Amino acid sequence: MAMEATEIEAMIRESIPDATVTIQDLRGDGDHYAAHVISKEFSGKSRVKQHQMVYKALKGKMGDDLHALALQTSIPE
């Protein structure tokens, strides 16, 4: 079952309210996305911890409804 980009964005923003989220559907199939998430909440956290925060926001959808997510995280400048 595919996910819509808007659903992914909403889930991330629900968990990380200050996030700026950009989602790109890489294949047009609703299964392969790239996401760039920018948040102050990432400050002082390793890249691994930042990614874990985003994956937690997706509430177990990774690997099931969402097949692939190329994830980039950063802190606002």
mmCIF file of the N, C-alpha and C atoms, coordinates in Angstrom:
data_MODEL
# 
_entry.id   MODEL 
# 
loop_
_atom_site.group_PDB 
_atom_site.id 
_atom_site.type_symbol 
_atom_site.label_atom_id 
_atom_site.label_alt_id 
_atom_site.label_comp_id 
_atom_site.label_asym_id 
_atom_site.label_entity_id 
_atom_site.label_seq_id 
_atom_site.pdbx_PDB_ins_code 
_atom_site.Cartn_x 
_atom_site.Cartn_y 
_atom_site.Cartn_z 
_atom_site.occupancy 
_atom_site.B_iso_or_equiv 
_atom_site.pdbx_formal_charge 
_atom_site.auth_seq_id 
_atom_site.auth_comp_id 
_atom_site.auth_asym_id 
_atom_site.auth_atom_id 
_atom_site.pdbx_PDB_model_num 
ATOM 1   N N  . MET A 1 1  ? 0.835  -1.170 0.000  1.00 0.00 ? 1  MET A N  1 
ATOM 2   C CA . MET A 1 1  ? 0.000  0.000  0.000  1.00 0.00 ? 1  MET A CA 1 
ATOM 3   C C  . MET A 1 1  ? 0.888  1.244  0.000  1.00 0.00 ? 1  MET A C  1 
ATOM 4   N N  . ALA A 1 2  ? 0.711  2.116  -0.941 1.00 0.00 ? 2  ALA A N  1 
ATOM 5   C CA . ALA A 1 2  ? 1.531  3.316  -1.091 1.00 0.00 ? 2  ALA A CA 1 
ATOM 6   C C  . ALA A 1 2  ? 1.060  4.417  -0.149 1.00 0.00 ? 2  ALA A C  1 
ATOM 7   N N  . MET A 1 3  ? 1.970  5.343  0.126  1.00 0.00 ? 3  MET A N  1 
ATOM 8   C CA . MET A 1 3  ? 1.646  6.508  0.951  1.00 0.00 ? 3  MET A CA 1 
ATOM 9   C C  . MET A 1 3  ? 1.732  7.766  0.103  1.00 0.00 ? 3  MET A C  1 
ATOM 10  N N  . GLU A 1 4  ? 0.926  8.740  0.439  1.00 0.00 ? 4  GLU A N  1 
ATOM 11  C CA . GLU A 1 4  ? 0.981  10.040 -0.222 1.00 0.00 ? 4  GLU A CA 1 
ATOM 12  C C  . GLU A 1 4  ? 2.046  10.893 0.467  1.00 0.00 ? 4  GLU A C  1 
ATOM 13  N N  . ALA A 1 5  ? 2.703  11.757 -0.303 1.00 0.00 ? 5  ALA A N  1 
ATOM 14  C CA . ALA A 1 5  ? 3.713  12.660 0.253  1.00 0.00 ? 5  ALA A CA 1 
ATOM 15  C C  . ALA A 1 5  ? 3.121  13.535 1.352  1.00 0.00 ? 5  ALA A C  1 
ATOM 16  N N  . THR A 1 6  ? 1.885  13.959 1.182  1.00 0.00 ? 6  THR A N  1 
ATOM 17  C CA . THR A 1 6  ? 1.240  14.806 2.185  1.00 0.00 ? 6  THR A CA 1 
ATOM 18  C C  . THR A 1 6  ? 1.057  14.073 3.506  1.00 0.00 ? 6  THR A C  1 
ATOM 19  N N  . GLU A 1 7  ? 0.826  12.771 3.448  1.00 0.00 ? 7  GLU A N  1 
ATOM 20  C CA . GLU A 1 7  ? 0.672  11.966 4.666  1.00 0.00 ? 7  GLU A CA 1 
ATOM 21  C C  . GLU A 1 7  ? 2.008  11.862 5.404  1.00 0.00 ? 7  GLU A C  1 
ATOM 22  N N  . ILE A 1 8  ? 3.075  11.651 4.651  1.00 0.00 ? 8  ILE A N  1 
ATOM 23  C CA . ILE A 1 8  ? 4.414  11.574 5.251  1.00 0.00 ? 8  ILE A CA 1 
ATOM 24  C C  . ILE A 1 8  ? 4.744  12.900 5.927  1.00 0.00 ? 8  ILE A C  1 
ATOM 25  N N  . GLU A 1 9  ? 4.520  13.992 5.212  1.00 0.00 ? 9  GLU A N  1 
ATOM 26  C CA . GLU A 1 9  ? 4.796  15.321 5.753  1.00 0.00 ? 9  GLU A CA 1 
ATOM 27  C C  . GLU A 1 9  ? 3.983  15.578 7.020  1.00 0.00 ? 9  GLU A C  1 
ATOM 28  N N  . ALA A 1 10 ? 2.712  15.246 7.013  1.00 0.00 ? 10 ALA A N  1 
ATOM 29  C CA . ALA A 1 10 ? 1.848  15.462 8.172  1.00 0.00 ? 10 ALA A CA 1 
ATOM 30  C C  . ALA A 1 10 ? 2.320  14.662 9.382  1.00 0.00 ? 10 ALA A C  1 
ATOM 31  N N  . MET A 1 11 ? 2.736  13.433 9.170  1.00 0.00 ? 11 MET A N  1 
ATOM 32  C CA . MET A 1 11 ? 3.203  12.606 10.279 1.00 0.00 ? 11 MET A CA 1 
ATOM 33  C C  . MET A 1 11 ? 4.469  13.177 10.892 1.00 0.00 ? 11 MET A C  1 
ATOM 34  N N  . ILE A 1 12 ? 5.381  13.648 10.041 1.00 0.00 ? 12 ILE A N  1 
ATOM 35  C CA . ILE A 1 12 ? 6.627  14.232 10.544 1.00 0.00 ? 12 ILE A CA 1 
ATOM 36  C C  . ILE A 1 12 ? 6.324  15.511 11.321 1.00 0.00 ? 12 ILE A C  1 
ATOM 37  N N  . ARG A 1 13 ? 5.470  16.371 10.769 1.00 0.00 ? 13 ARG A N  1 
ATOM 38  C CA . ARG A 1 13 ? 5.133  17.636 11.444 1.00 0.00 ? 13 ARG A CA 1 
ATOM 39  C C  . ARG A 1 13 ? 4.368  17.419 12.746 1.00 0.00 ? 13 ARG A C  1 
ATOM 40  N N  . GLU A 1 14 ? 3.602  16.358 12.815 1.00 0.00 ? 14 GLU A N  1 
ATOM 41  C CA . GLU A 1 14 ? 2.884  16.049 14.060 1.00 0.00 ? 14 GLU A CA 1 
ATOM 42  C C  . GLU A 1 14 ? 3.875  15.747 15.178 1.00 0.00 ? 14 GLU A C  1 
ATOM 43  N N  . SER A 1 15 ? 4.938  15.025 14.847 1.00 0.00 ? 15 SER A N  1 
ATOM 44  C CA . SER A 1 15 ? 5.929  14.621 15.835 1.00 0.00 ? 15 SER A CA 1 
ATOM 45  C C  . SER A 1 15 ? 7.006  15.691 16.067 1.00 0.00 ? 15 SER A C  1 
ATOM 46  N N  . ILE A 1 16 ? 7.313  16.446 15.014 1.00 0.00 ? 16 ILE A N  1 
ATOM 47  C CA . ILE A 1 16 ? 8.344  17.495 15.086 1.00 0.00 ? 16 ILE A CA 1 
ATOM 48  C C  . ILE A 1 16 ? 7.698  18.787 14.581 1.00 0.00 ? 16 ILE A C  1 
ATOM 49  N N  . PRO A 1 17 ? 6.938  19.475 15.438 1.00 0.00 ? 17 PRO A N  1 
ATOM 50  C CA . PRO A 1 17 ? 6.084  20.592 15.008 1.00 0.00 ? 17 PRO A CA 1 
ATOM 51  C C  . PRO A 1 17 ? 6.797  21.755 14.303 1.00 0.00 ? 17 PRO A C  1 
ATOM 52  N N  . ASP A 1 18 ? 8.058  22.021 14.649 1.00 0.00 ? 18 ASP A N  1 
ATOM 53  C CA . ASP A 1 18 ? 8.741  23.155 14.019 1.00 0.00 ? 18 ASP A CA 1 
ATOM 54  C C  . ASP A 1 18 ? 9.407  22.780 12.689 1.00 0.00 ? 18 ASP A C  1 
ATOM 55  N N  . ALA A 1 19 ? 9.254  21.541 12.275 1.00 0.00 ? 19 ALA A N  1 
ATOM 56  C CA . ALA A 1 19 ? 9.977  21.050 11.091 1.00 0.00 ? 19 ALA A CA 1 
ATOM 57  C C  . ALA A 1 19 ? 9.511  21.700 9.793  1.00 0.00 ? 19 ALA A C  1 
ATOM 58  N N  . THR A 1 20 ? 10.501 21.962 8.949  1.00 0.00 ? 20 THR A N  1 
ATOM 59  C CA . THR A 1 20 ? 10.248 22.304 7.560  1.00 0.00 ? 20 THR A CA 1 
ATOM 60  C C  . THR A 1 20 ? 10.511 21.015 6.790  1.00 0.00 ? 20 THR A C  1 
ATOM 61  N N  . VAL A 1 21 ? 9.508  20.543 6.081  1.00 0.00 ? 21 VAL A N  1 
ATOM 62  C CA . VAL A 1 21 ? 9.593  19.231 5.435  1.00 0.00 ? 21 VAL A CA 1 
ATOM 63  C C  . VAL A 1 21 ? 9.396  19.379 3.933  1.00 0.00 ? 21 VAL A C  1 
ATOM 64  N N  . THR A 1 22 ? 10.339 18.829 3.173  1.00 0.00 ? 22 THR A N  1 
ATOM 65  C CA . THR A 1 22 ? 10.229 18.792 1.719  1.00 0.00 ? 22 THR A CA 1 
ATOM 66  C C  . THR A 1 22 ? 10.246 17.325 1.301  1.00 0.00 ? 22 THR A C  1 
ATOM 67  N N  . ILE A 1 23 ? 9.225  16.904 0.577  1.00 0.00 ? 23 ILE A N  1 
ATOM 68  C CA . ILE A 1 23 ? 9.106  15.512 0.142  1.00 0.00 ? 23 ILE A CA 1 
ATOM 69  C C  . ILE A 1 23 ? 9.117  15.470 -1.382 1.00 0.00 ? 23 ILE A C  1 
ATOM 70  N N  . GLN A 1 24 ? 9.864  14.526 -1.930 1.00 0.00 ? 24 GLN A N  1 
ATOM 71  C CA . GLN A 1 24 ? 9.908  14.326 -3.382 1.00 0.00 ? 24 GLN A CA 1 
ATOM 72  C C  . GLN A 1 24 ? 9.623  12.855 -3.677 1.00 0.00 ? 24 GLN A C  1 
ATOM 73  N N  . ASP A 1 25 ? 8.668  12.601 -4.552 1.00 0.00 ? 25 ASP A N  1 
ATOM 74  C CA . ASP A 1 25 ? 8.365  11.229 -4.987 1.00 0.00 ? 25 ASP A CA 1 
ATOM 75  C C  . ASP A 1 25 ? 9.370  10.880 -6.079 1.00 0.00 ? 25 ASP A C  1 
ATOM 76  N N  . LEU A 1 26 ? 10.269 9.967  -5.788 1.00 0.00 ? 26 LEU A N  1 
ATOM 77  C CA . LEU A 1 26 ? 11.388 9.679  -6.692 1.00 0.00 ? 26 LEU A CA 1 
ATOM 78  C C  . LEU A 1 26 ? 10.987 8.902  -7.943 1.00 0.00 ? 26 LEU A C  1 
ATOM 79  N N  . ARG A 1 27 ? 9.957  8.067  -7.836 1.00 0.00 ? 27 ARG A N  1 
ATOM 80  C CA . ARG A 1 27 ? 9.568  7.225  -8.979 1.00 0.00 ? 27 ARG A CA 1 
ATOM 81  C C  . ARG A 1 27 ? 8.135  7.442  -9.433 1.00 0.00 ? 27 ARG A C  1 
ATOM 82  N N  . GLY A 1 28 ? 7.393  8.239  -8.709 1.00 0.00 ? 28 GLY A N  1 
ATOM 83  C CA . GLY A 1 28 ? 5.993  8.446  -9.054 1.00 0.00 ? 28 GLY A CA 1 
ATOM 84  C C  . GLY A 1 28 ? 5.098  7.291  -8.666 1.00 0.00 ? 28 GLY A C  1 
ATOM 85  N N  . ASP A 1 29 ? 5.623  6.395  -7.805 1.00 0.00 ? 29 ASP A N  1 
ATOM 86  C CA . ASP A 1 29 ? 4.853  5.206  -7.434 1.00 0.00 ? 29 ASP A CA 1 
ATOM 87  C C  . ASP A 1 29 ? 4.316  5.238  -6.005 1.00 0.00 ? 29 ASP A C  1 
ATOM 88  N N  . GLY A 1 30 ? 4.623  6.316  -5.274 1.00 0.00 ? 30 GLY A N  1 
ATOM 89  C CA . GLY A 1 30 ? 4.155  6.414  -3.893 1.00 0.00 ? 30 GLY A CA 1 
ATOM 90  C C  . GLY A 1 30 ? 4.872  5.492  -2.931 1.00 0.00 ? 30 GLY A C  1 
ATOM 91  N N  . ASP A 1 31 ? 5.942  4.855  -3.357 1.00 0.00 ? 31 ASP A N  1 
ATOM 92  C CA . ASP A 1 31 ? 6.714  3.945  -2.511 1.00 0.00 ? 31 ASP A CA 1 
ATOM 93  C C  . ASP A 1 31 ? 8.145  4.395  -2.274 1.00 0.00 ? 31 ASP A C  1 
ATOM 94  N N  . HIS A 1 32 ? 8.653  5.283  -3.121 1.00 0.00 ? 32 HIS A N  1 
ATOM 95  C CA . HIS A 1 32 ? 10.054 5.704  -3.058 1.00 0.00 ? 32 HIS A CA 1 
ATOM 96  C C  . HIS A 1 32 ? 10.123 7.226  -2.978 1.00 0.00 ? 32 HIS A C  1 
ATOM 97  N N  . TYR A 1 33 ? 10.486 7.715  -1.797 1.00 0.00 ? 33 TYR A N  1 
ATOM 98  C CA . TYR A 1 33 ? 10.522 9.156  -1.568 1.00 0.00 ? 33 TYR A CA 1 
ATOM 99  C C  . TYR A 1 33 ? 11.892 9.619  -1.100 1.00 0.00 ? 33 TYR A C  1 
ATOM 100 N N  . ALA A 1 34 ? 12.140 10.904 -1.285 1.00 0.00 ? 34 ALA A N  1 
ATOM 101 C CA . ALA A 1 34 ? 13.262 11.583 -0.656 1.00 0.00 ? 34 ALA A CA 1 
ATOM 102 C C  . ALA A 1 34 ? 12.653 12.657 0.233  1.00 0.00 ? 34 ALA A C  1 
ATOM 103 N N  . ALA A 1 35 ? 13.202 12.814 1.424  1.00 0.00 ? 35 ALA A N  1 
ATOM 104 C CA . ALA A 1 35 ? 12.693 13.819 2.355  1.00 0.00 ? 35 ALA A CA 1 
ATOM 105 C C  . ALA A 1 35 ? 13.851 14.623 2.912  1.00 0.00 ? 35 ALA A C  1 
ATOM 106 N N  . HIS A 1 36 ? 13.649 15.928 3.006  1.00 0.00 ? 36 HIS A N  1 
ATOM 107 C CA . HIS A 1 36 ? 14.592 16.808 3.686  1.00 0.00 ? 36 HIS A CA 1 
ATOM 108 C C  . HIS A 1 36 ? 13.820 17.438 4.835  1.00 0.00 ? 36 HIS A C  1 
ATOM 109 N N  . VAL A 1 37 ? 14.297 17.207 6.047  1.00 0.00 ? 37 VAL A N  1 
ATOM 110 C CA . VAL A 1 37 ? 13.626 17.695 7.241  1.00 0.00 ? 37 VAL A CA 1 
ATOM 111 C C  . VAL A 1 37 ? 14.582 18.621 7.985  1.00 0.00 ? 37 VAL A C  1 
ATOM 112 N N  . ILE A 1 38 ? 14.126 19.848 8.227  1.00 0.00 ? 38 ILE A N  1 
ATOM 113 C CA . ILE A 1 38 ? 14.920 20.846 8.935  1.00 0.00 ? 38 ILE A CA 1 
ATOM 114 C C  . ILE A 1 38 ? 14.196 21.172 10.240 1.00 0.00 ? 38 ILE A C  1 
ATOM 115 N N  . SER A 1 39 ? 14.922 21.077 11.365 1.00 0.00 ? 39 SER A N  1 
ATOM 116 C CA . SER A 1 39 ? 14.294 21.343 12.655 1.00 0.00 ? 39 SER A CA 1 
ATOM 117 C C  . SER A 1 39 ? 15.323 21.786 13.687 1.00 0.00 ? 39 SER A C  1 
ATOM 118 N N  . LYS A 1 40 ? 14.919 22.721 14.549 1.00 0.00 ? 40 LYS A N  1 
ATOM 119 C CA . LYS A 1 40 ? 15.746 23.128 15.690 1.00 0.00 ? 40 LYS A CA 1 
ATOM 120 C C  . LYS A 1 40 ? 15.914 21.968 16.666 1.00 0.00 ? 40 LYS A C  1 
ATOM 121 N N  . GLU A 1 41 ? 14.952 21.055 16.689 1.00 0.00 ? 41 GLU A N  1 
ATOM 122 C CA . GLU A 1 41 ? 15.009 19.914 17.607 1.00 0.00 ? 41 GLU A CA 1 
ATOM 123 C C  . GLU A 1 41 ? 16.179 18.978 17.315 1.00 0.00 ? 41 GLU A C  1 
ATOM 124 N N  . PHE A 1 42 ? 16.784 19.088 16.144 1.00 0.00 ? 42 PHE A N  1 
ATOM 125 C CA . PHE A 1 42 ? 17.929 18.253 15.791 1.00 0.00 ? 42 PHE A CA 1 
ATOM 126 C C  . PHE A 1 42 ? 19.234 18.782 16.391 1.00 0.00 ? 42 PHE A C  1 
ATOM 127 N N  . SER A 1 43 ? 19.203 19.998 16.905 1.00 0.00 ? 43 SER A N  1 
ATOM 128 C CA . SER A 1 43 ? 20.404 20.631 17.443 1.00 0.00 ? 43 SER A CA 1 
ATOM 129 C C  . SER A 1 43 ? 21.022 19.777 18.551 1.00 0.00 ? 43 SER A C  1 
ATOM 130 N N  . GLY A 1 44 ? 22.333 19.533 18.447 1.00 0.00 ? 44 GLY A N  1 
ATOM 131 C CA . GLY A 1 44 ? 23.056 18.757 19.447 1.00 0.00 ? 44 GLY A CA 1 
ATOM 132 C C  . GLY A 1 44 ? 22.894 17.261 19.329 1.00 0.00 ? 44 GLY A C  1 
ATOM 133 N N  . LYS A 1 45 ? 22.133 16.806 18.338 1.00 0.00 ? 45 LYS A N  1 
ATOM 134 C CA . LYS A 1 45 ? 21.920 15.369 18.151 1.00 0.00 ? 45 LYS A CA 1 
ATOM 135 C C  . LYS A 1 45 ? 22.740 14.871 16.951 1.00 0.00 ? 45 LYS A C  1 
ATOM 136 N N  . SER A 1 46 ? 23.197 13.648 17.045 1.00 0.00 ? 46 SER A N  1 
ATOM 137 C CA . SER A 1 46 ? 23.936 13.048 15.930 1.00 0.00 ? 46 SER A CA 1 
ATOM 138 C C  . SER A 1 46 ? 22.996 12.843 14.745 1.00 0.00 ? 46 SER A C  1 
ATOM 139 N N  . ARG A 1 47 ? 23.553 12.643 13.587 1.00 0.00 ? 47 ARG A N  1 
ATOM 140 C CA . ARG A 1 47 ? 22.761 12.392 12.384 1.00 0.00 ? 47 ARG A CA 1 
ATOM 141 C C  . ARG A 1 47 ? 21.890 11.158 12.581 1.00 0.00 ? 47 ARG A C  1 
ATOM 142 N N  . VAL A 1 48 ? 22.429 10.132 13.231 1.00 0.00 ? 48 VAL A N  1 
ATOM 143 C CA . VAL A 1 48 ? 21.665 8.909  13.492 1.00 0.00 ? 48 VAL A CA 1 
ATOM 144 C C  . VAL A 1 48 ? 20.449 9.223  14.365 1.00 0.00 ? 48 VAL A C  1 
ATOM 145 N N  . LYS A 1 49 ? 20.631 9.999  15.442 1.00 0.00 ? 49 LYS A N  1 
ATOM 146 C CA . LYS A 1 49 ? 19.518 10.367 16.323 1.00 0.00 ? 49 LYS A CA 1 
ATOM 147 C C  . LYS A 1 49 ? 18.478 11.199 15.579 1.00 0.00 ? 49 LYS A C  1 
ATOM 148 N N  . GLN A 1 50 ? 18.939 12.094 14.705 1.00 0.00 ? 50 GLN A N  1 
ATOM 149 C CA . GLN A 1 50 ? 18.015 12.905 13.910 1.00 0.00 ? 50 GLN A CA 1 
ATOM 150 C C  . GLN A 1 50 ? 17.144 12.009 13.036 1.00 0.00 ? 50 GLN A C  1 
ATOM 151 N N  . HIS A 1 51 ? 17.770 11.068 12.358 1.00 0.00 ? 51 HIS A N  1 
ATOM 152 C CA . HIS A 1 51 ? 17.029 10.149 11.485 1.00 0.00 ? 51 HIS A CA 1 
ATOM 153 C C  . HIS A 1 51 ? 16.074 9.282  12.295 1.00 0.00 ? 51 HIS A C  1 
ATOM 154 N N  . GLN A 1 52 ? 16.513 8.854  13.482 1.00 0.00 ? 52 GLN A N  1 
ATOM 155 C CA . GLN A 1 52 ? 15.636 8.048  14.331 1.00 0.00 ? 52 GLN A CA 1 
ATOM 156 C C  . GLN A 1 52 ? 14.391 8.833  14.729 1.00 0.00 ? 52 GLN A C  1 
ATOM 157 N N  . MET A 1 53 ? 14.540 10.134 14.959 1.00 0.00 ? 53 MET A N  1 
ATOM 158 C CA . MET A 1 53 ? 13.384 10.966 15.290 1.00 0.00 ? 53 MET A CA 1 
ATOM 159 C C  . MET A 1 53 ? 12.372 10.972 14.147 1.00 0.00 ? 53 MET A C  1 
ATOM 160 N N  . VAL A 1 54 ? 12.874 11.060 12.924 1.00 0.00 ? 54 VAL A N  1 
ATOM 161 C CA . VAL A 1 54 ? 11.984 11.089 11.757 1.00 0.00 ? 54 VAL A CA 1 
ATOM 162 C C  . VAL A 1 54 ? 11.328 9.721  11.575 1.00 0.00 ? 54 VAL A C  1 
ATOM 163 N N  . TYR A 1 55 ? 12.106 8.653  11.679 1.00 0.00 ? 55 TYR A N  1 
ATOM 164 C CA . TYR A 1 55 ? 11.528 7.321  11.519 1.00 0.00 ? 55 TYR A CA 1 
ATOM 165 C C  . TYR A 1 55 ? 10.483 7.034  12.603 1.00 0.00 ? 55 TYR A C  1 
ATOM 166 N N  . LYS A 1 56 ? 10.727 7.498  13.825 1.00 0.00 ? 56 LYS A N  1 
ATOM 167 C CA . LYS A 1 56 ? 9.748  7.337  14.902 1.00 0.00 ? 56 LYS A CA 1 
ATOM 168 C C  . LYS A 1 56 ? 8.451  8.065  14.552 1.00 0.00 ? 56 LYS A C  1 
ATOM 169 N N  . ALA A 1 57 ? 8.582  9.231  13.931 1.00 0.00 ? 57 ALA A N  1 
ATOM 170 C CA . ALA A 1 57 ? 7.406  10.016 13.533 1.00 0.00 ? 57 ALA A CA 1 
ATOM 171 C C  . ALA A 1 57 ? 6.545  9.259  12.523 1.00 0.00 ? 57 ALA A C  1 
ATOM 172 N N  . LEU A 1 58 ? 7.164  8.371  11.761 1.00 0.00 ? 58 LEU A N  1 
ATOM 173 C CA . LEU A 1 58 ? 6.442  7.622  10.727 1.00 0.00 ? 58 LEU A CA 1 
ATOM 174 C C  . LEU A 1 58 ? 5.703  6.402  11.296 1.00 0.00 ? 58 LEU A C  1 
ATOM 175 N N  . LYS A 1 59 ? 5.811  6.201  12.592 1.00 0.00 ? 59 LYS A N  1 
ATOM 176 C CA . LYS A 1 59 ? 5.009  5.210  13.327 1.00 0.00 ? 59 LYS A CA 1 
ATOM 177 C C  . LYS A 1 59 ? 4.956  3.829  12.685 1.00 0.00 ? 59 LYS A C  1 
ATOM 178 N N  . GLY A 1 60 ? 6.117  3.299  12.331 1.00 0.00 ? 60 GLY A N  1 
ATOM 179 C CA . GLY A 1 60 ? 6.179  1.939  11.815 1.00 0.00 ? 60 GLY A CA 1 
ATOM 180 C C  . GLY A 1 60 ? 5.791  1.772  10.355 1.00 0.00 ? 60 GLY A C  1 
ATOM 181 N N  . LYS A 1 61 ? 5.572  2.855  9.636  1.00 0.00 ? 61 LYS A N  1 
ATOM 182 C CA . LYS A 1 61 ? 5.179  2.765  8.217  1.00 0.00 ? 61 LYS A CA 1 
ATOM 183 C C  . LYS A 1 61 ? 6.358  2.398  7.315  1.00 0.00 ? 61 LYS A C  1 
ATOM 184 N N  . MET A 1 62 ? 7.604  2.682  7.779  1.00 0.00 ? 62 MET A N  1 
ATOM 185 C CA . MET A 1 62 ? 8.779  2.358  6.967  1.00 0.00 ? 62 MET A CA 1 
ATOM 186 C C  . MET A 1 62 ? 8.872  0.852  6.764  1.00 0.00 ? 62 MET A C  1 
ATOM 187 N N  . GLY A 1 63 ? 9.125  0.461  5.520  1.00 0.00 ? 63 GLY A N  1 
ATOM 188 C CA . GLY A 1 63 ? 9.256  -0.948 5.199  1.00 0.00 ? 63 GLY A CA 1 
ATOM 189 C C  . GLY A 1 63 ? 7.933  -1.642 4.953  1.00 0.00 ? 63 GLY A C  1 
ATOM 190 N N  . ASP A 1 64 ? 6.842  -0.953 5.246  1.00 0.00 ? 64 ASP A N  1 
ATOM 191 C CA . ASP A 1 64 ? 5.515  -1.529 5.038  1.00 0.00 ? 64 ASP A CA 1 
ATOM 192 C C  . ASP A 1 64 ? 4.789  -0.663 4.006  1.00 0.00 ? 64 ASP A C  1 
ATOM 193 N N  . ASP A 1 65 ? 4.101  0.366  4.461  1.00 0.00 ? 65 ASP A N  1 
ATOM 194 C CA . ASP A 1 65 ? 3.404  1.270  3.540  1.00 0.00 ? 65 ASP A CA 1 
ATOM 195 C C  . ASP A 1 65 ? 4.385  2.138  2.756  1.00 0.00 ? 65 ASP A C  1 
ATOM 196 N N  . LEU A 1 66 ? 5.524  2.410  3.364  1.00 0.00 ? 66 LEU A N  1 
ATOM 197 C CA . LEU A 1 66 ? 6.551  3.244  2.746  1.00 0.00 ? 66 LEU A CA 1 
ATOM 198 C C  . LEU A 1 66 ? 7.783  2.389  2.512  1.00 0.00 ? 66 LEU A C  1 
ATOM 199 N N  . HIS A 1 67 ? 8.051  2.067  1.256  1.00 0.00 ? 67 HIS A N  1 
ATOM 200 C CA . HIS A 1 67 ? 9.118  1.134  0.924  1.00 0.00 ? 67 HIS A CA 1 
ATOM 201 C C  . HIS A 1 67 ? 10.505 1.747  1.101  1.00 0.00 ? 67 HIS A C  1 
ATOM 202 N N  . ALA A 1 68 ? 10.710 2.977  0.615  1.00 0.00 ? 68 ALA A N  1 
ATOM 203 C CA . ALA A 1 68 ? 12.043 3.579  0.660  1.00 0.00 ? 68 ALA A CA 1 
ATOM 204 C C  . ALA A 1 68 ? 11.942 5.084  0.905  1.00 0.00 ? 68 ALA A C  1 
ATOM 205 N N  . LEU A 1 69 ? 12.830 5.571  1.786  1.00 0.00 ? 69 LEU A N  1 
ATOM 206 C CA . LEU A 1 69 ? 12.882 6.992  2.087  1.00 0.00 ? 69 LEU A CA 1 
ATOM 207 C C  . LEU A 1 69 ? 14.344 7.416  2.173  1.00 0.00 ? 69 LEU A C  1 
ATOM 208 N N  . ALA A 1 70 ? 14.782 8.196  1.190  1.00 0.00 ? 70 ALA A N  1 
ATOM 209 C CA . ALA A 1 70 ? 16.124 8.789  1.234  1.00 0.00 ? 70 ALA A CA 1 
ATOM 210 C C  . ALA A 1 70 ? 15.993 10.024 2.114  1.00 0.00 ? 70 ALA A C  1 
ATOM 211 N N  . LEU A 1 71 ? 16.612 9.986  3.273  1.00 0.00 ? 71 LEU A N  1 
ATOM 212 C CA . LEU A 1 71 ? 16.388 11.008 4.283  1.00 0.00 ? 71 LEU A CA 1 
ATOM 213 C C  . LEU A 1 71 ? 17.601 11.907 4.476  1.00 0.00 ? 71 LEU A C  1 
ATOM 214 N N  . GLN A 1 72 ? 17.334 13.208 4.484  1.00 0.00 ? 72 GLN A N  1 
ATOM 215 C CA . GLN A 1 72 ? 18.360 14.199 4.799  1.00 0.00 ? 72 GLN A CA 1 
ATOM 216 C C  . GLN A 1 72 ? 17.789 15.069 5.911  1.00 0.00 ? 72 GLN A C  1 
ATOM 217 N N  . THR A 1 73 ? 18.562 15.271 6.972  1.00 0.00 ? 73 THR A N  1 
ATOM 218 C CA . THR A 1 73 ? 18.117 16.119 8.072  1.00 0.00 ? 73 THR A CA 1 
ATOM 219 C C  . THR A 1 73 ? 19.140 17.229 8.278  1.00 0.00 ? 73 THR A C  1 
ATOM 220 N N  . SER A 1 74 ? 18.661 18.364 8.783  1.00 0.00 ? 74 SER A N  1 
ATOM 221 C CA . SER A 1 74 ? 19.567 19.468 9.100  1.00 0.00 ? 74 SER A CA 1 
ATOM 222 C C  . SER A 1 74 ? 18.935 20.405 10.111 1.00 0.00 ? 74 SER A C  1 
ATOM 223 N N  . ILE A 1 75 ? 19.785 21.296 10.628 1.00 0.00 ? 75 ILE A N  1 
ATOM 224 C CA . ILE A 1 75 ? 19.369 22.303 11.602 1.00 0.00 ? 75 ILE A CA 1 
ATOM 225 C C  . ILE A 1 75 ? 19.247 23.622 10.850 1.00 0.00 ? 75 ILE A C  1 
ATOM 226 N N  . PRO A 1 76 ? 18.236 24.437 11.163 1.00 0.00 ? 76 PRO A N  1 
ATOM 227 C CA . PRO A 1 76 ? 18.093 25.719 10.458 1.00 0.00 ? 76 PRO A CA 1 
ATOM 228 C C  . PRO A 1 76 ? 19.312 26.612 10.671 1.00 0.00 ? 76 PRO A C  1 
ATOM 229 N N  . GLU A 1 77 ? 19.636 27.372 9.672  1.00 0.00 ? 77 GLU A N  1 
ATOM 230 C CA . GLU A 1 77 ? 20.786 28.280 9.767  1.00 0.00 ? 77 GLU A CA 1 
ATOM 231 C C  . GLU A 1 77 ? 20.406 29.582 10.412 1.00 0.00 ? 77 GLU A C  1 
# 
